[in-house]
Amino acid sequence: MEKEKYRIAFWVCILLALYLRIWISSDPFLHVFDERYHALVAKHLLYYGEPLLYANPILEHNSADWTQCEVWLHKPPLPLLFIAASLKLFGLSVYAVRMPSIIFSMLTCVLTYRICLHLFHRRIALIAFFLHAIHGLSIELVGGRVSSDHTDVFYLFFVELALYLVIVKKKNPLIILVTSFILLFAFLSKWIAVFIPVLIISIYFIIYRVDRMKHILFYFLSTLFIGISYLAFVSVYPDEVNQVFSGIMELVTDEKSPHQGGAFYYINRIRIIYGELIYIPLLMATYSVMKYRCRLKDQAFILLWIMAPLILMSFLDAKRATYSLVFAPAVFILSSYYYYVFRHLCFRNKRVKKIICLLIMVLIIALPIRYNIERMKFFSEYSENRVKSKSIELITNIDSFDHKNTIVIDEEFAIEFMFYHNLPAYHNRLTLTEISKLNAEGKVLVKRYENRLMNVE
């Protein structure tokens, strides 16, 4: 009977996670950063087999600017390949762009449940599953509402899959090989951010005293796979890869990074992202681990899964709320564990202490629910700009233009236009001299007015 209740609770969490992710994916337009770029490059991967932003650039472009370059490696190609496959199966639509993220985000929630189930109890695992299922920021990635969106979904899945294999399947003799290969997929989803799961796995090896040869083999294979992948990209796109990685290093080390925050950015932000009471489980876990040490290996690992990346990222100049999602599963697990700690204390104490414990229990669940409602924006209207971008989907006279020689100029939604139509589109306003020069080369310049294209002379 108890097993049946757990099974029902598991499927309720599955359905809840699925519903929330489908709901947020129902936005009928591509979002500005970075979803529209991911969608367009995925389309070009499907059509041309290369990660191109402009498939046939006509106007001058800045190869160092990821919003107007030709070869687009600002984000790695693996998530875009999955999106391209979805576009092939379901057609060119915003829903096809988001379909892979719905699936992989769901699987990430299940991995949180499986890791927690291995380390603790099924009841704790179900609460962790629920917290991950409703987590507002994680869900927003699926809908493309926050930058990095789909690439982060894939990265977080591969990170947690690697950790799941190391934690749950560690007795399998091939697990080091498979885990290293999975980290290659993480690298192909978010470039140098792969060093964070390597750090977390290293912490696990140290805490559980995994054989030293496995340490060495893990580092060797991970470096080998990632190194070969990097060299393969360099051999095909040397200049673009150099620009991408130089840009990444500037972003994380430059004091003028556009994503700035002080040294206590993440310590402050986790109260917003994971609930204001997250500091209570963190402090209690820290105290317990320091007091009992070897007796609380599982709790020590979960705590360090949170604190090690948090401290490391605090030293980098680039800071964003989505970076904290790499330790989100550990936060859900730790919160769930202390939910039951306070539940136990609630039954043992009387009156005032019982009320305090009960209040903390309720808030551990209630605050993430409130955050979900804030992020989902169930009753908010769409922005006027995004609604306006829908107008480019149907161009009534587009078939009357030669696709090889026609250029759309002065287009507010150039990236979205190229996703839906096979014409190069630019945001640029051209001078009369530039227009005359292109006309002399046999190019037809057009501008969109509502749902029609009009010639520009």
FITOR-189361 format. One record per residue (C-alpha): x, y, z. Coordinates in steps of 0.2 Angstrom, whole numbers, padded with zeros to 4 digits, always signed. Example, Ala and Ser with C-alpha at 12.3 -4.5 7.8 and 13.67 -1.06 7.14 Angstrom:
<rs>
+0062-0022+0039+0068-0005+0036
</rs>
This chain:
<rs>
+0000+0000+0000+0014+0012+0004+0023+0008-0012+0007+0012-0021+0006+0029-0013+0025+0033-0018+0021+0027-0036+0006+0039-0037+0016+0053-0029+0030+0050-0042+0018+0051-0057+0010+0066-0050+0027+0075-0050+0030+0069-0067+0013+0076-0074+0016+0092-0064+0033+0095-0071+0027+0091-0089+0012+0102-0087+0022+0117-0081+0035+0115-0095+0022+0113-0109+0012+0128-0102+0028+0140-0103+0032+0133-0120+0016+0139-0127+0022+0157-0129+0018+0160-0148+0034+0169-0152+0053+0167-0151+0061+0176-0137+0074+0189-0139+0089+0182-0130+0095+0170-0134+0081+0159-0141+0078+0167-0158+0097+0165-0162+0097+0147-0156+0081+0144-0167+0089+0151-0183+0106+0143-0181+0097+0126-0178+0087+0129-0194+0103+0132-0204+0111+0117-0196+0097+0107-0203+0098+0115-0221+0117+0118-0223+0125+0106-0210+0134+0121-0202+0131+0132-0187+0128+0148-0197+0118+0164-0192+0119+0171-0210+0119+0157-0222+0124+0168-0237+0129+0185-0230+0128+0199-0242+0131+0215-0232+0147+0217-0222+0146+0208-0205+0157+0208-0189+0163+0191-0186+0167+0195-0168+0149+0200-0164+0139+0185-0161+0123+0194-0166+0128+0197-0184+0142+0185-0188+0142+0171-0201+0148+0156-0192+0139+0155-0175+0149+0147-0161+0143+0158-0147+0135+0143-0140+0141+0125-0144+0132+0115-0157+0125+0100-0148+0109+0107-0141+0106+0115-0158+0108+0098-0167+0093+0092-0156+0083+0107-0160+0087+0105-0179+0081+0087-0177+0065+0093-0169+0062+0106-0183+0064+0091-0196+0051+0081-0187+0039+0094-0182+0042+0109-0194+0048+0127-0192+0038+0132-0177+0042+0139-0160+0035+0124-0152+0047+0112-0161+0061+0123-0155+0056+0120-0137+0051+0102-0138+0069+0095-0135+0070+0106-0119+0054+0100-0112+0060+0082-0113+0077+0085-0106+0071+0096-0092+0059+0082-0087+0073+0070-0087+0084+0081-0076+0070+0082-0063+0069+0063-0063+0088+0062-0061+0087+0073-0046+0074+0060-0039+0085+0046-0043+0101+0053-0035+0091+0058-0019+0083+0041-0018+0101+0033-0019+0108+0044-0005+0093+0046+0007+0075+0040+0008+0061+0039-0005+0050+0052+0004+0065+0064+0004+0067+0060-0015+0049+0064-0019+0050+0081-0011+0066+0085-0020+0057+0079-0036+0043+0091-0032+0054+0106-0029+0064+0103-0045+0047+0101-0055+0040+0118-0050+0057+0128-0049+0053+0144-0059+0070+0148-0066+0072+0130-0072+0055+0131-0081+0059+0148-0089+0074+0140-0098+0062+0128-0106+0051+0142-0113+0066+0152-0119+0061+0167-0108+0079+0169-0100+0095+0170-0110+0105+0154-0113+0088+0145-0112+0089+0128-0122+0108+0127-0121+0108+0128-0102+0094+0114-0102+0105+0102-0111+0121+0107-0101+0112+0104-0084+0105+0088-0090+0122+0081-0095+0130+0088-0079+0117+0079-0068+0118+0063-0079+0137+0062-0076+0134+0064-0057+0120+0051-0057+0132+0038-0066+0146+0042-0054+0135+0041-0038+0122+0028-0042+0131+0017-0055+0149+0018-0048+0152-0001-0046+0150-0003-0065+0168-0005-0072+0164+0006-0087+0157+0020-0078+0172+0031-0078+0173+0029-0097+0154+0033-0099+0155+0048-0087+0170+0056-0096+0160+0054-0113+0145+0062-0105+0156+0077-0099+0160+0079-0118+0142+0082-0121+0142+0095-0107+0157+0103-0115+0147+0103-0132+0133+0111-0123+0141+0125-0113+0160+0126-0118+0171+0129-0103+0157+0127-0090+0162+0109-0090+0175+0112-0077+0161+0114-0064+0155+0096-0065+0173+0090-0065+0175+0099-0049+0159+0091-0041+0164+0073-0047+0182+0076-0039+0174+0081-0023+0163+0065-0023+0179+0054-0027+0188+0062-0012+0173+0061+0001+0170+0043-0004+0188+0038-0006+0186+0032-0023+0202+0022-0029+0215+0034-0035+0218+0026-0052+0199+0030-0056+0203+0048-0052+0218+0048-0064+0208+0038-0077+0193+0050-0076+0204+0066-0078+0214+0058-0092+0198+0052-0102+0189+0068-0099+0204+0079-0105+0206+0067-0120+0188+0068-0126+0186+0087-0123+0203+0090-0131+0200+0080-0146+0183+0089-0148+0191+0106-0146+0205+0103-0159+0191+0097-0171+0183+0113-0170+0199+0123-0171+0204+0113-0187+0187+0118-0196+0184+0136-0188+0201+0142-0181+0197+0161-0181+0179+0159-0174+0184+0147-0160+0198+0159-0155+0186+0173-0154+0173+0163-0144+0185+0157-0131+0193+0174-0130+0176+0182-0128+0172+0169-0114+0188+0173-0105+0185+0192-0106+0167+0189-0099+0173+0179-0084+0188+0189-0080+0184+0207-0085+0179+0219-0072+0168+0227-0085+0158+0211-0089+0140+0215-0093+0134+0202-0081+0142+0209-0065+0139+0206-0047+0149+0208-0031+0157+0194-0021+0141+0190-0012+0130+0190-0027+0126+0171-0026+0125+0171-0007+0112+0184-0009+0103+0178-0025+0100+0160-0018+0087+0167-0006+0077+0173-0021+0080+0158-0032+0077+0144-0020+0067+0152-0006+0072+0164+0009+0074+0149+0021+0088+0141+0011+0101+0148+0023+0094+0137+0037+0097+0120+0029+0114+0127+0023+0119+0132+0041+0112+0116+0049+0121+0105+0036+0137+0115+0038+0136+0113+0057+0132+0094+0056+0145+0090+0044+0159+0099+0054+0153+0090+0070+0151+0073+0064+0162+0073+0048+0164+0055+0042+0147+0049+0048+0138+0061+0036+0146+0058+0019+0130+0060+0009+0126+0076+0018+0144+0082+0016+0144+0079-0003+0127+0088-0006+0133+0103+0004+0149+0104-0006+0140+0101-0022+0132+0118-0018+0146+0127-0009+0161+0123-0020+0153+0130-0037+0145+0144-0027+0162+0150-0020+0172+0147-0036+0159+0157-0046+0159+0171-0034+0177+0175-0039+0173+0176-0057+0168+0194-0063+0153+0187-0074+0138+0182-0063+0121+0177-0068+0106+0169-0059+0106+0155-0071+0124+0150-0067+0118+0144-0050+0107+0131-0058+0122+0119-0059+0120+0116-0040+0101+0117-0040+0098+0098-0038+0108+0098-0023+0098+0113-0016+0082+0103-0019+0089+0088-0010+0096+0097+0005+0079+0107+0007+0070+0091+0006+0081+0082+0019+0079+0097+0031+0060+0097+0028+0059+0080+0036+0072+0085+0050+0060+0099+0055+0045+0087+0053+0054+0075+0065+0057+0090+0077+0039+0096+0076+0033+0079+0083+0046+0079+0097+0044+0097+0103+0029+0106+0111+0020+0123+0109+0032+0137+0103+0046+0126+0096+0033+0115+0088+0025+0130+0080+0042+0136+0074+0047+0119+0066+0030+0118+0058+0031+0136+0051+0049+0131+0043+0042+0115+0036+0028+0125+0027+0039+0138+0021+0052+0126+0014+0038+0121+0002+0028+0137+0001+0042+0149-0004+0047+0139-0020+0028+0138-0025+0027+0157-0023+0043+0159-0034+0035+0147-0047+0020+0159-0048+0031+0174-0049+0042+0167-0063+0028+0158-0073+0018+0175-0074+0002+0165-0077-0009+0180-0078+0003+0193-0086+0001+0199-0104+0014+0197-0117+0026+0211-0121+0020+0222-0136+0036+0220-0145+0035+0201-0145+0017+0201-0150+0022+0213-0164+0036+0200-0170+0022+0188-0174+0018+0199-0189+0033+0192-0199+0027+0174-0200+0015+0177-0214+0021+0187-0229+0008+0187-0242+0019+0191-0257+0036+0183-0253+0035+0170-0267+0035+0184-0280+0053+0188-0275+0069+0179-0281+0076+0171-0265+0094+0171-0272+0095+0190-0275+0083+0198-0263+0088+0206-0247+0077+0212-0233+0083+0228-0225+0078+0239-0211+0069+0224-0203+0066+0226-0184+0064+0207-0182+0078+0201-0194+0083+0185-0185+0065+0180-0183+0061+0184-0201+0076+0172-0207+0069+0158-0196+0052+0158-0205+0058+0163-0222+0073+0159-0233+0078+0177-0237+0093+0186-0229+0086+0200-0218+0096+0214-0209+0092+0227-0196+0103+0239-0205+0096+0255-0213+0106+0258-0229+0111+0275-0237+0106+0279-0255+0124+0276-0261+0124+0258-0253+0107+0254-0261+0113+0260-0278+0128+0249-0277+0118+0234-0272+0106+0237-0286+0120+0238-0298+0126+0221-0293+0109+0214-0297+0102+0213-0279+0084+0217-0275+0081+0227-0259+0065+0226-0250+0057+0232-0234+0043+0224-0225+0027+0234-0222+0015+0224-0211+0013+0208-0220+0020+0213-0237+0037+0216-0245+0040+0232-0254+0054+0237-0266+0067+0250-0260+0074+0261-0274
</rs>
